[in-house]
Amino acid sequence: TFEEANLPETLNRNISKAGYVKLTPVQKYSIPIVLAKRDLMACAQTGSGKTAAFLLPILAHMMRDGVAPHSLDLQEPEAIIVAPTRELINQIFLDARKFAYGTCIKPVVVYGGTQTFHSLRQIYQGCNILCATPGRLIDIIKREKIGLTKLRYLVLDEADRMLDMGFGPDMKVLVNSPGMPSKEDRQTLMFSATFPERIQSLAKEFLKSDYLFVVVGQVGGACSDVEQIIIPVGQHGKKDKLVEILQG
């Protein structure tokens, strides 16, 4: 259970409010590894609960250790979480905000398709956990709008999809950016639904040599709890059908 996971009381309260009762397998194995400050490469299916598997131990560390003070001129996040799409990164941000409720930890989300000044305004209001898509993150770093020297946690979610979408060079730019702590001086967590050779080589490049490797379920498969249904709908009837499903 979450109560047995050795998490702070405030965090346990927020977990309970969010309706989480029982650890999923990926959470059961990943949370102790992250709490022990080890690097992790986890292969987990879509829908397996991996977001909480990295958010909860990172938030637990921040709640116990406190967050570093920031100047108004330059925000220096302690955690950066990177995911390939705005939909996924926004969901991670919403979960981070939910779990950090009632604490001084401020998550912020930035992604492409919005004006840069809007992203910067969000960051300037305070940023301990930065959730970002690769392109917008690199843009903000190159503009020197955030500092990386206080970074303690780097999370790459759906790393295989990021490579498939051509973000491999951006990830390399990220870890070689000025001020970015070396892999020996930060904790890096990678999550991927598959584990092809290029993900293995990325893991060697980004993670400490003693990183732990966790596989949960069938690599590349969908979670058994996710039911996939195909509904034939005419070209102009999709919106009405969606509304009908949501209201039902």
BADOKOL-833803 format. One record per residue (C-alpha): residue number from 1; x negated, y negated, z negated. Coordinates in nm, 3 decimals. Last residue first. Layout:
N
 num       x       y       z
 NUM       X       Y       Z
...
***
This chain:
248
 num       x       y       z
 248   2.312  -0.822   2.100
 247   2.237  -1.193   2.131
 246   1.881  -1.128   2.248
 245   1.993  -0.858   2.492
 244   2.269  -1.077   2.641
 243   2.032  -1.373   2.668
 242   1.782  -1.152   2.856
 241   2.056  -1.024   3.088
 240   2.169  -1.379   3.167
 239   1.810  -1.482   3.243
 238   1.744  -1.180   3.463
 237   2.060  -1.205   3.675
 236   1.924  -1.395   3.973
 235   1.695  -1.122   4.108
 234   1.933  -0.839   4.019
 233   1.862  -0.633   3.709
 232   1.741  -0.273   3.667
 231   1.663  -0.217   3.297
 230   1.336  -0.038   3.216
 229   1.289   0.064   2.852
 228   0.962   0.090   2.659
 227   0.982   0.189   2.293
 226   0.687   0.074   2.082
 225   0.658   0.283   1.764
 224   0.441   0.538   1.949
 223   0.181   0.263   2.000
 222   0.079   0.234   2.362
 221  -0.217   0.430   2.489
 220  -0.563   0.308   2.587
 219  -0.739   0.504   2.313
 218  -0.493   0.749   2.156
 217  -0.446   0.673   1.788
 216  -0.690   0.475   1.575
 215  -1.058   0.459   1.665
 214  -1.296   0.286   1.424
 213  -1.660   0.198   1.492
 212  -1.874   0.047   1.217
 211  -2.152  -0.200   1.292
 210  -2.506  -0.108   1.185
 209  -2.677  -0.276   1.484
 208  -2.501  -0.606   1.412
 207  -2.236  -0.695   1.668
 206  -2.240  -0.927   1.972
 205  -2.482  -0.761   2.217
 204  -2.422  -0.401   2.114
 203  -2.045  -0.460   2.120
 202  -2.071  -0.613   2.467
 201  -2.258  -0.301   2.585
 200  -1.981  -0.080   2.446
 199  -1.715  -0.301   2.606
 198  -1.895  -0.264   2.942
 197  -1.910   0.113   2.893
 196  -1.533   0.149   2.853
 195  -1.368   0.142   2.508
 194  -0.995   0.079   2.550
 193  -0.732  -0.099   2.338
 192  -0.995  -0.342   2.209
 191  -1.068  -0.519   1.883
 190  -1.400  -0.680   1.797
 189  -1.501  -0.816   1.458
 188  -1.813  -1.023   1.396
 187  -1.943  -1.127   1.054
 186  -2.202  -1.403   1.075
 185  -2.572  -1.441   0.992
 184  -2.712  -1.131   1.165
 183  -2.503  -1.204   1.475
 182  -2.680  -1.539   1.495
 181  -2.496  -1.845   1.364
 180  -2.357  -2.070   1.639
 179  -2.519  -2.413   1.599
 178  -2.578  -2.466   1.970
 177  -2.368  -2.219   2.176
 176  -2.516  -1.876   2.250
 175  -2.224  -1.678   2.104
 174  -1.974  -1.893   2.296
 173  -2.161  -1.894   2.628
 172  -2.162  -1.513   2.615
 171  -1.787  -1.510   2.552
 170  -1.735  -1.752   2.840
 169  -1.940  -1.529   3.075
 168  -1.717  -1.227   2.991
 167  -1.393  -1.423   3.044
 166  -1.319  -1.270   3.385
 165  -0.964  -1.150   3.317
 164  -1.078  -0.787   3.290
 163  -1.344  -0.893   3.036
 162  -1.085  -1.072   2.823
 161  -0.856  -0.770   2.861
 160  -1.125  -0.542   2.718
 159  -1.189  -0.779   2.427
 158  -0.826  -0.762   2.317
 157  -0.917  -0.966   2.008
 156  -1.264  -1.113   1.962
 155  -1.304  -1.224   1.600
 154  -1.593  -1.439   1.475
 153  -1.624  -1.492   1.100
 152  -1.865  -1.703   0.894
 151  -1.887  -2.025   1.095
 150  -2.038  -2.309   0.892
 149  -2.289  -2.412   1.164
 148  -2.030  -2.406   1.442
 147  -1.933  -2.771   1.468
 146  -1.624  -2.890   1.653
 145  -1.566  -3.173   1.902
 144  -1.907  -3.132   2.067
 143  -1.748  -3.173   2.414
 142  -1.913  -2.841   2.504
 141  -1.745  -2.679   2.201
 140  -1.403  -2.814   2.301
 139  -1.438  -2.688   2.659
 138  -1.567  -2.349   2.539
 137  -1.258  -2.309   2.318
 136  -1.021  -2.418   2.597
 135  -1.161  -2.153   2.833
 134  -1.177  -1.869   2.579
 133  -0.826  -1.892   2.429
 132  -0.827  -2.022   2.076
 131  -0.741  -1.960   1.710
 130  -0.952  -2.184   1.484
 129  -0.940  -2.096   1.114
 128  -1.055  -2.367   0.871
 127  -0.927  -2.666   1.067
 126  -0.819  -3.005   0.938
 125  -0.615  -3.287   1.094
 124  -0.896  -3.337   1.345
 123  -0.823  -2.994   1.496
 122  -0.459  -3.074   1.578
 121  -0.562  -3.407   1.734
 120  -0.825  -3.226   1.940
 119  -0.569  -2.986   2.086
 118  -0.335  -3.275   2.177
 117  -0.628  -3.465   2.332
 116  -0.699  -3.162   2.552
 115  -0.359  -3.171   2.721
 114  -0.184  -2.835   2.729
 113  -0.218  -2.555   2.986
 112  -0.521  -2.412   2.810
 111  -0.516  -2.304   2.448
 110  -0.565  -2.439   2.096
 109  -0.432  -2.301   1.765
 108  -0.510  -2.433   1.415
 107  -0.522  -2.247   1.081
 106  -0.557  -2.454   0.764
 105  -0.660  -2.289   0.437
 104  -0.565  -2.501   0.132
 103  -0.317  -2.235   0.016
 102   0.064  -2.223  -0.009
 101   0.108  -2.039   0.321
 100  -0.212  -1.870   0.444
  99  -0.031  -1.547   0.547
  98   0.235  -1.735   0.747
  97  -0.018  -1.970   0.907
  96  -0.237  -1.676   1.009
  95   0.065  -1.491   1.152
  94   0.168  -1.797   1.353
  93  -0.191  -1.837   1.477
  92  -0.209  -1.472   1.589
  91   0.120  -1.518   1.776
  90  -0.018  -1.831   1.944
  89  -0.331  -1.642   2.046
  88  -0.122  -1.368   2.206
  87   0.107  -1.599   2.403
  86  -0.180  -1.831   2.504
  85  -0.367  -1.538   2.657
  84  -0.715  -1.383   2.625
  83  -0.776  -1.388   2.248
  82  -1.047  -1.560   2.042
  81  -1.044  -1.599   1.664
  80  -1.290  -1.845   1.511
  79  -1.342  -1.845   1.134
  78  -1.525  -2.091   0.908
  77  -1.415  -2.389   1.113
  76  -1.640  -2.697   1.121
  75  -1.438  -3.014   1.182
  74  -1.645  -3.319   1.269
  73  -1.571  -3.686   1.204
  72  -1.336  -3.645   0.908
  71  -1.607  -3.456   0.722
  70  -1.528  -3.107   0.601
  69  -1.545  -2.942   0.259
  68  -1.618  -2.567   0.262
  67  -1.335  -2.326   0.190
  66  -1.304  -2.132  -0.134
  65  -1.480  -1.802  -0.206
  64  -1.175  -1.610  -0.326
  63  -0.917  -1.759  -0.089
  62  -1.162  -1.752   0.202
  61  -1.255  -1.387   0.142
  60  -0.887  -1.285   0.119
  59  -0.808  -1.485   0.434
  58  -1.071  -1.286   0.626
  57  -0.941  -0.961   0.473
  56  -0.580  -1.039   0.578
  55  -0.650  -1.174   0.927
  54  -0.847  -0.874   1.057
  53  -0.606  -0.585   0.999
  52  -0.311  -0.828   1.007
  51  -0.371  -0.877   1.379
  50  -0.433  -0.502   1.427
  49  -0.074  -0.404   1.351
  48  -0.058  -0.108   1.590
  47   0.159  -0.277   1.855
  46  -0.096  -0.234   2.134
  45  -0.320   0.058   2.050
  44  -0.636   0.034   1.846
  43  -1.004   0.065   1.925
  42  -1.194  -0.110   1.648
  41  -1.550  -0.245   1.660
  40  -1.639  -0.377   1.315
  39  -1.914  -0.576   1.148
  38  -1.939  -0.515   0.774
  37  -1.846  -0.773   0.509
  36  -1.711  -0.509   0.263
  35  -1.371  -0.683   0.293
  34  -1.395  -0.625   0.669
  33  -1.453  -0.251   0.621
  32  -1.183  -0.224   0.352
  31  -0.929  -0.394   0.587
  30  -1.015  -0.184   0.893
  29  -0.920   0.167   0.780
  28  -0.577   0.107   0.624
  27  -0.500  -0.177   0.866
  26  -0.558   0.046   1.170
  25  -0.346   0.320   1.010
  24  -0.053   0.084   0.932
  23  -0.031  -0.040   0.574
  22   0.314  -0.029   0.414
  21   0.555  -0.300   0.301
  20   0.518  -0.607   0.522
  19   0.835  -0.818   0.510
  18   0.669  -1.156   0.563
  17   0.757  -1.252   0.205
  16   0.565  -0.944   0.082
  15   0.255  -1.042   0.279
  14   0.287  -1.397   0.143
  13   0.297  -1.267  -0.215
  12   0.003  -1.036  -0.152
  11  -0.193  -1.335  -0.020
  10  -0.117  -1.540  -0.329
   9  -0.218  -1.247  -0.554
   8  -0.556  -1.200  -0.387
   7  -0.617  -0.871  -0.198
   6  -0.753  -0.546  -0.347
   5  -0.588  -0.316  -0.089
   4  -0.386  -0.130  -0.354
   3  -0.108  -0.391  -0.353
   2  -0.098  -0.366   0.029
   1   0.000   0.000   0.000
***
